[in-house]
């Protein structure tokens, strides 16, 4: 990759990881449409680290509180709303983790195409609009149950299909079962932490096993760019979500799907 591609892909990862527009789709498309070379495993690890640091730092108070409360529930049998939420985040992470281990190779070989991305971008965009329009938007995170966590967790497994959007489908599921926009977004962001960490560790182990000839300066730039763009994205998204809703993202997804459809036809 050259410097422009490095910076562009890192910014794409950071900006789309937490928006309901699918980061995987936006990272696949440059190679599918523009013919860019694969960014390589070291770069994948770098941008995962950047986005993980961003979400952990942004929600640092929540992360510390959830971790401490979870530890108290395990070691001292001391339970609280925070420890309960921590356990439900763990529970909701399991379906996607299992699905990733079982289906990753199949998805890699069969579903990483512009046609699949165009289809899922439109379909799940429309589902996001429908859930935002029809959901009661009354429930808070304190009201989440283990059934809610499983529903959101199984929906997260669908995000393995490129174009679905992990954040988009988890927010969609949360809205469908009555959560407010802010609660849906916050749970989605907190739920992303163990999954991004696990994906980063797996890619890191693969990198150690296979080795790399990566240009480490570019890797470092990718990490920093992904971090700052992801942090800014989370802040702005949560600041404006209640006012603008999900409609702008739905419109973007429909336009992106239409452009990809025209590209495939022409």
Residue, then its C-alpha position, 0 to 999 in steps of 0.5 A: x500500500x502507499x501512504x494515501x491508501x494506508x491513511x484512507x483505509x485506517x480512516x474508513x475503519x475508524x469511521x465505519x466500525x461504530x456507525x451502522x454502515x458496515x466497516x467490513x464492507x467499506x474495507x472490502x470495496x476498495x479492493x473489489x471496485x478500485x483494485x487496491x492491494x490487500x492491506x495485509x494482516x499487520x495492518x488489520x491488527x493495527x486498525x483493530x488495535x486503534x478502534x479497540x483503544x478508542x472505544x475502551x478510552x471513550x467508555x473507560x468509566x463504564x469499562x472500569x465499573x463493569x470489570x470491577x463489578x464483574x470481579x466482585x460477582x465472581x470472587x465475592x458473590x457480590x452482585x449489582x446492576x453493573x455486574x449483571x450488565x457485564x455478564x449479559x455482555x459476555x453472554x451476548x458475545x458468545x453467539x458471534x464468537x462461536x459463529x465466527x469460529x465455525x463459519x469464518x472460512x466459508x464466509x471468507x471464500x463465498x460471501x466477500x463480494x460486491x453483490x453480497x455487500x450491495x444486497x445486505x447493505x440495502x436489506x439491513x438498512x431497511x430493517x434498521x429504518x423499520x426498527x427505529x420507526x416502530x420500536x417503542x424506544x422506552x427501555x434503558x440498559x437497566x431493563x435488559x434481560x438475558x433473553x434480550x442479551x441473547x437476541x442481540x447476541x444472535x443478531x450480532x452473529x449475522x454481522x459476519x456477513x459483509x455489508x450487514x454491519x455489527x453495530x447496525x444489526x445490534x442496534x436494530x435488534x435492541x430497537x426492535x425489543x424496545x430500547x431507546x436509541x441511546x441505550x441501543x447504541x451504548x450497549x452495541x459499543x460496549x458489546x463491541x469491546x470483547x469481539x474486537x479484542x478477540x478478533x485482534x488477538x486471533x489476527x495477532x496470533x496469526x501474524x506471529x505464526x506467519x511473520x510479516x514484511x510490513x512497513x511498520x511506520x505505515x502500520x503505526x500511522x494506521x493505528x493512530x488514524x483509526x484511533x482518532x477517527x473512531x473516537x471522534x465518530x463515537x462522540x459525534x454519533x452519541x451526541x447527535x443520535x437522539x436528534x437525527x435518528x438513524x434515517x441518515x444512515x439508512x439513506x446512505x446505505x440505500x444509496x451505497x447499495x444502489x451505486x454498487x448495484x449499478x456498478x455490477x450491472x454496468 
